[in-house]
């Protein structure tokens, strides 16, 4: 594991007046670049060959437009951990903003043990999003006292509607979700997926089986500042998933007909903005605060900057409650949170995650506390 003193030493050698904000080319890179440029930082995207035009052409900085200053093109995303790429990043005084792409396409151990570039955020916590690692997000949610769906370790004990979250065989970072309400139902649907080689037996054995929370799904996107010890609600949104969204647009009769030939898929393709009732805000902030406290207790450094609690608002006996079923330990991939009102209620104008991150970096530079927010 890279020691914090190694990162502190690198930061000490940086030219603080000439910092670059770096990011991997995907997920939330443009949001970060826009925010960085709006506050006077240079931007650098590490892009994969064949997927670089977004950054080298369409949004490249030119004649007063665009926000991407420079691009390093690599053969594959994981090449970012190669020594020569790291050296180039350090040469440019880069603070790297990690995102989901970074952790999906790079090896966790390489990032934790070999990537000698300061990362904005907590380096060793993002892997806890994965459901097959010790003391993961479920453990943290339990420690925080946050309500989560009931989990079933044994599929034979399924006695209600559940969602089974199992990794796809071809794309391990995507999950082949399916719903069922009994062990018989579970066997039929899992066998179908196994026979079609959509999932493997090994991945099925590691699948998470959890009660399906029936409610209005909302992602609560937070920002926690270790510099001020304050929690902010950046915005609220929900996922758009294919082909689920297309199926839901059909009338019930047509849905039943289509489902004879097509099974629902839950591959995330984007987000849409939602708002929540003002009367729920205290409960939402309470959940975020509990999660921050639990992370700090379990991991000392705890959450730095952006994270999200993803769940559903459920109605029971005339009361509303919030059930959380997923956690993002880094910047969520939804730049649309800018267009929900919550950051505007705090700052007087709406700000994006990218902008909020660089505001924090600028403050840390001014206070000489970069090693408080970079790991």
C-alpha positions as CSV (number, residue, x, y, z in Angstrom):
1,X,0.0,0.0,0.0
2,X,1.3,3.4,-1.0
3,X,2.0,5.4,2.2
4,X,0.5,8.8,2.8
5,X,4.0,10.2,3.4
6,X,5.0,9.2,-0.2
7,X,2.0,11.2,-1.5
8,X,2.8,14.1,0.8
9,X,6.4,14.2,-0.5
10,X,5.2,14.3,-4.1
11,X,2.8,17.1,-3.3
12,X,5.6,19.1,-1.5
13,X,7.6,19.0,-4.8
14,X,4.7,20.2,-6.9
15,X,4.5,23.8,-8.3
16,X,1.3,24.8,-6.5
17,X,0.8,27.7,-8.9
18,X,0.9,25.4,-11.9
19,X,-1.3,22.4,-11.0
20,X,-3.0,20.2,-13.5
21,X,-6.3,18.4,-12.8
22,X,-6.1,14.9,-14.4
23,X,-8.8,12.3,-15.1
24,X,-9.4,9.1,-17.0
25,X,-11.3,9.6,-20.3
26,X,-14.8,8.6,-19.5
27,X,-17.6,8.6,-16.9
28,X,-17.3,12.2,-15.5
29,X,-14.1,13.5,-17.2
30,X,-15.8,16.4,-19.0
31,X,-17.6,17.5,-15.8
32,X,-14.2,17.6,-14.0
33,X,-12.5,19.4,-16.8
34,X,-15.1,22.1,-17.0
35,X,-15.0,22.7,-13.3
36,X,-11.2,22.8,-13.3
37,X,-10.9,25.3,-16.1
38,X,-13.6,27.6,-14.6
39,X,-11.2,27.9,-11.6
40,X,-8.0,28.4,-13.5
41,X,-6.5,24.9,-13.5
42,X,-5.0,23.1,-16.5
43,X,-6.7,19.9,-17.5
44,X,-5.4,16.6,-18.7
45,X,-7.3,13.5,-19.9
46,X,-5.8,10.1,-20.2
47,X,-7.8,8.5,-23.0
48,X,-7.9,5.1,-24.5
49,X,-6.9,4.8,-28.2
50,X,-10.1,4.5,-30.3
51,X,-12.1,6.4,-27.7
52,X,-10.2,9.6,-27.6
53,X,-12.0,11.9,-30.0
54,X,-14.4,13.2,-27.3
55,X,-11.3,14.8,-25.7
56,X,-8.9,15.4,-28.7
57,X,-11.6,16.8,-31.0
58,X,-15.1,17.5,-29.8
59,X,-14.4,19.1,-26.4
60,X,-10.7,20.1,-26.8
61,X,-9.9,23.6,-25.8
62,X,-9.6,25.9,-28.8
63,X,-10.3,29.5,-29.6
64,X,-12.1,30.2,-26.3
65,X,-14.2,27.1,-26.3
66,X,-13.8,23.6,-24.9
67,X,-12.2,22.6,-21.6
68,X,-9.7,19.8,-22.3
69,X,-6.2,21.2,-22.6
70,X,-4.1,18.0,-23.1
71,X,-4.7,14.4,-23.8
72,X,-2.4,11.4,-23.2
73,X,-3.5,8.5,-25.4
74,X,-2.8,5.0,-24.1
75,X,-3.5,1.6,-25.8
76,X,-5.8,0.6,-22.9
77,X,-7.0,2.4,-19.8
78,X,-5.0,0.3,-17.4
79,X,-1.8,1.7,-19.0
80,X,-2.3,4.7,-16.9
81,X,-0.5,2.8,-14.1
82,X,2.7,2.4,-16.3
83,X,5.7,4.2,-14.9
84,X,6.2,6.4,-17.9
85,X,2.6,7.7,-17.7
86,X,2.9,8.3,-14.0
87,X,6.1,10.2,-14.6
88,X,4.3,12.4,-17.1
89,X,1.5,13.1,-14.7
90,X,3.8,14.0,-11.9
91,X,5.9,16.2,-14.3
92,X,2.7,18.2,-14.9
93,X,1.9,18.6,-11.2
94,X,-1.2,16.5,-11.6
95,X,-3.8,15.9,-9.0
96,X,-5.9,13.0,-10.3
97,X,-9.6,12.9,-9.8
98,X,-10.7,9.2,-9.8
99,X,-13.9,7.9,-11.2
100,X,-15.7,4.6,-11.8
101,X,-13.8,4.1,-15.1
102,X,-10.5,4.3,-13.2
103,X,-11.4,1.5,-10.8
104,X,-13.2,-0.7,-13.4
105,X,-10.4,-0.7,-16.0
106,X,-7.4,-0.7,-13.6
107,X,-6.4,-3.3,-11.1
108,X,-7.3,-2.3,-7.6
109,X,-3.9,-3.5,-6.3
110,X,-2.1,-1.5,-9.0
111,X,-3.9,1.7,-8.0
112,X,-3.4,1.1,-4.3
113,X,0.2,0.0,-4.5
114,X,1.8,1.4,-7.6
115,X,0.0,4.5,-8.8
116,X,2.4,7.2,-7.4
117,X,0.2,10.2,-8.3
118,X,-1.8,12.1,-5.8
119,X,-5.4,11.1,-6.0
120,X,-8.1,13.5,-4.9
121,X,-10.3,11.4,-2.5
122,X,-9.7,8.2,-0.5
123,X,-7.6,5.8,-2.4
124,X,-8.2,2.6,-0.4
125,X,-12.0,2.8,0.0
126,X,-13.4,2.7,-3.6
127,X,-12.9,-1.1,-3.7
128,X,-15.6,-1.3,-1.0
129,X,-18.2,-0.7,-3.6
130,X,-17.6,-4.3,-4.7
131,X,-19.9,-6.8,-3.0
132,X,-17.3,-9.6,-2.7
133,X,-14.7,-7.8,-0.6
134,X,-14.5,-7.8,3.2
135,X,-16.1,-5.0,5.1
136,X,-17.6,-3.6,2.0
137,X,-20.5,-1.1,1.5
138,X,-23.0,-3.4,3.2
139,X,-20.8,-3.5,6.3
140,X,-20.4,0.3,6.3
141,X,-24.1,0.8,5.9
142,X,-24.8,-1.6,8.8
143,X,-22.2,0.2,11.0
144,X,-23.9,3.5,10.1
145,X,-27.3,2.2,11.1
146,X,-28.7,2.9,7.7
147,X,-31.7,0.8,6.5
148,X,-30.9,-1.6,3.7
149,X,-32.8,-4.3,2.0
150,X,-32.9,-7.7,3.7
151,X,-30.1,-10.0,2.3
152,X,-30.5,-13.7,1.6
153,X,-27.4,-15.8,1.7
154,X,-29.3,-18.9,0.8
155,X,-31.5,-18.7,-2.3
156,X,-33.6,-21.6,-0.9
157,X,-34.9,-19.1,1.8
158,X,-36.2,-16.5,-0.6
159,X,-39.8,-15.7,0.6
160,X,-40.5,-12.3,-1.1
161,X,-39.6,-10.4,-4.2
162,X,-35.8,-10.1,-4.5
163,X,-33.3,-8.8,-7.0
164,X,-30.3,-11.0,-7.7
165,X,-27.2,-9.0,-8.5
166,X,-24.7,-11.1,-10.4
167,X,-21.8,-10.1,-12.6
168,X,-22.0,-10.6,-16.3
169,X,-19.7,-13.2,-17.8
170,X,-18.5,-10.9,-20.6
171,X,-18.4,-7.6,-18.7
172,X,-17.7,-8.2,-15.1
173,X,-18.3,-4.6,-14.2
174,X,-21.9,-4.9,-15.4
175,X,-24.5,-6.9,-13.5
176,X,-27.1,-9.3,-14.9
177,X,-29.8,-8.4,-12.5
178,X,-32.9,-10.5,-12.3
179,X,-36.0,-10.5,-10.1
180,X,-37.6,-13.6,-8.5
181,X,-39.8,-14.4,-5.6
182,X,-39.1,-18.0,-4.7
183,X,-36.3,-20.6,-5.0
184,X,-38.1,-22.2,-7.9
185,X,-38.2,-18.9,-9.7
186,X,-34.6,-18.3,-8.8
187,X,-33.5,-21.6,-10.3
188,X,-35.5,-21.1,-13.5
189,X,-34.1,-17.7,-14.2
190,X,-30.5,-18.4,-13.2
191,X,-30.4,-21.6,-15.2
192,X,-31.6,-19.7,-18.2
193,X,-28.8,-17.1,-17.8
194,X,-26.3,-19.9,-17.3
195,X,-27.4,-21.8,-20.3
196,X,-27.1,-18.6,-22.5
197,X,-23.6,-18.0,-20.9
198,X,-24.7,-14.6,-19.8
199,X,-23.4,-15.4,-16.3
200,X,-21.1,-18.1,-14.9
201,X,-21.7,-20.5,-12.0
202,X,-18.8,-19.0,-10.1
203,X,-20.3,-15.5,-10.4
204,X,-23.8,-16.8,-9.4
205,X,-22.3,-18.3,-6.3
206,X,-21.0,-14.8,-5.3
207,X,-24.2,-13.0,-6.3
208,X,-26.0,-10.7,-3.9
209,X,-29.6,-11.6,-3.3
210,X,-31.5,-8.7,-1.7
211,X,-35.1,-7.7,-1.0
212,X,-36.5,-5.5,-3.8
213,X,-37.3,-2.1,-2.3
214,X,-40.5,-0.9,-4.0
215,X,-40.4,2.8,-4.1
216,X,-39.3,5.9,-5.9
217,X,-35.7,5.3,-6.7
218,X,-33.3,8.3,-6.0
219,X,-29.6,8.7,-5.9
220,X,-28.5,11.1,-3.1
221,X,-25.3,12.7,-4.3
222,X,-23.2,14.2,-1.4
223,X,-20.0,16.1,-0.9
224,X,-18.1,15.9,2.4
225,X,-15.3,18.4,3.0
226,X,-12.6,17.4,5.5
227,X,-11.4,21.0,5.4
228,X,-14.7,22.4,6.9
229,X,-16.2,19.2,8.3
230,X,-19.4,20.0,6.4
231,X,-21.7,17.7,4.4
232,X,-23.4,19.1,1.3
233,X,-26.2,17.6,-0.9
234,X,-25.0,18.2,-4.5
235,X,-28.1,16.9,-6.2
236,X,-30.5,14.0,-6.7
237,X,-31.1,11.9,-9.7
238,X,-32.1,8.4,-10.9
239,X,-30.7,5.9,-13.4
240,X,-31.7,5.3,-17.0
241,X,-31.1,1.7,-17.9
242,X,-31.3,-0.3,-21.1
243,X,-33.3,-2.2,-22.1
244,X,-35.4,-1.7,-19.0
245,X,-36.4,1.9,-19.8
246,X,-37.6,0.8,-23.3
247,X,-39.7,-2.0,-21.8
248,X,-41.3,0.3,-19.2
249,X,-42.5,2.7,-22.0
250,X,-44.7,-0.1,-23.5
251,X,-48.3,-0.7,-22.4
252,X,-48.6,-3.8,-20.1
253,X,-50.0,-6.1,-22.9
254,X,-47.1,-5.3,-25.2
255,X,-44.6,-5.7,-22.3
256,X,-45.9,-9.3,-21.7
257,X,-45.5,-10.0,-25.4
258,X,-42.0,-8.6,-25.7
259,X,-40.9,-10.5,-22.5
260,X,-41.5,-13.8,-24.3
261,X,-38.5,-13.0,-26.5
262,X,-36.4,-10.5,-24.5
263,X,-35.3,-10.5,-20.9
264,X,-34.9,-7.2,-19.0
265,X,-31.4,-5.8,-18.8
266,X,-30.2,-3.2,-16.2
267,X,-27.2,-1.7,-18.0
268,X,-26.8,1.9,-17.0
269,X,-26.9,4.3,-19.9
270,X,-27.4,7.6,-18.2
271,X,-29.3,9.5,-15.5
272,X,-32.2,11.9,-15.2
273,X,-32.8,14.6,-12.7
274,X,-35.3,14.2,-9.9
275,X,-36.2,16.3,-6.9
276,X,-37.3,15.3,-3.4
277,X,-39.8,16.8,-1.0
278,X,-38.3,19.4,1.2
279,X,-39.7,17.5,4.2
280,X,-37.3,14.6,3.4
281,X,-34.1,16.7,3.4
282,X,-33.3,16.3,7.1
283,X,-33.6,12.6,6.8
284,X,-31.4,12.6,3.7
285,X,-28.7,14.7,5.4
286,X,-28.9,12.4,8.5
287,X,-28.2,9.4,6.3
288,X,-25.2,11.1,4.7
289,X,-23.9,12.2,8.0
290,X,-24.2,8.7,9.5
291,X,-22.3,7.2,6.5
292,X,-19.5,9.8,6.8
293,X,-19.1,9.1,10.5
294,X,-19.0,5.3,10.0
295,X,-16.4,5.6,7.2
296,X,-14.2,7.8,9.4
297,X,-14.5,5.4,12.3
298,X,-13.6,2.4,10.2
299,X,-11.0,3.9,7.9
300,X,-9.5,6.8,9.8
301,X,-9.3,9.1,6.8
302,X,-12.8,8.3,5.7
303,X,-14.8,9.9,2.9
304,X,-13.1,12.8,1.0
305,X,-15.3,14.8,-1.3
306,X,-18.0,13.2,-3.5
307,X,-20.0,10.0,-2.7
308,X,-23.6,8.8,-3.3
309,X,-26.1,6.8,-1.4
310,X,-28.4,5.2,-3.9
311,X,-31.8,3.9,-2.8
312,X,-35.6,4.3,-2.8
313,X,-38.1,6.3,-0.9
314,X,-40.7,3.8,0.3
315,X,-44.1,4.4,1.8
316,X,-45.2,2.2,4.8
317,X,-48.3,2.7,6.9
318,X,-48.6,6.3,5.8
319,X,-45.0,7.1,6.5
320,X,-42.0,7.6,4.1
321,X,-38.7,5.9,4.7
322,X,-35.5,5.6,2.7
323,X,-33.9,2.3,1.9
324,X,-30.3,2.4,0.6
325,X,-29.1,-0.4,-1.7
326,X,-26.0,0.9,-3.3
327,X,-23.1,3.2,-2.6
328,X,-20.6,5.2,-4.8
329,X,-17.4,6.0,-3.0
330,X,-16.2,8.6,-5.6
331,X,-17.7,11.1,-8.0
332,X,-21.0,9.8,-9.4
333,X,-21.3,9.6,-13.2
334,X,-24.2,12.1,-13.3
335,X,-23.2,15.6,-14.4
336,X,-27.0,16.4,-14.4
337,X,-27.0,16.9,-10.7
338,X,-26.0,20.5,-11.6
339,X,-29.5,21.0,-12.7
340,X,-31.2,20.1,-9.4
341,X,-31.6,23.0,-6.9
342,X,-29.7,21.8,-3.8
343,X,-26.3,23.3,-4.4
344,X,-28.0,26.5,-5.5
345,X,-29.8,26.6,-2.2
346,X,-26.5,26.6,-0.5
347,X,-24.3,28.7,-2.8
348,X,-26.8,31.0,-4.5
349,X,-26.1,29.3,-7.9
350,X,-25.9,25.7,-9.0
351,X,-22.5,24.1,-9.2
352,X,-21.4,20.8,-10.7
353,X,-19.4,18.1,-9.0
354,X,-16.4,19.0,-11.1
355,X,-16.5,22.6,-9.9
356,X,-17.1,21.7,-6.3
357,X,-14.0,19.4,-6.4
358,X,-11.7,22.1,-7.7
359,X,-13.1,24.7,-5.2
360,X,-12.0,22.3,-2.5
361,X,-8.6,21.8,-4.2
362,X,-8.1,25.5,-4.5
363,X,-9.0,26.0,-0.8
364,X,-6.5,23.2,0.2
365,X,-3.8,24.9,-1.8
366,X,-4.4,28.2,0.0
367,X,-4.4,26.6,3.4
368,X,-1.4,24.3,2.7
369,X,-3.6,21.2,3.2
370,X,-3.4,19.3,-0.1
371,X,-2.3,16.2,1.7
372,X,-5.5,16.3,3.7
373,X,-7.7,15.8,0.6
374,X,-5.2,13.8,-1.6
375,X,-4.2,10.2,-0.9
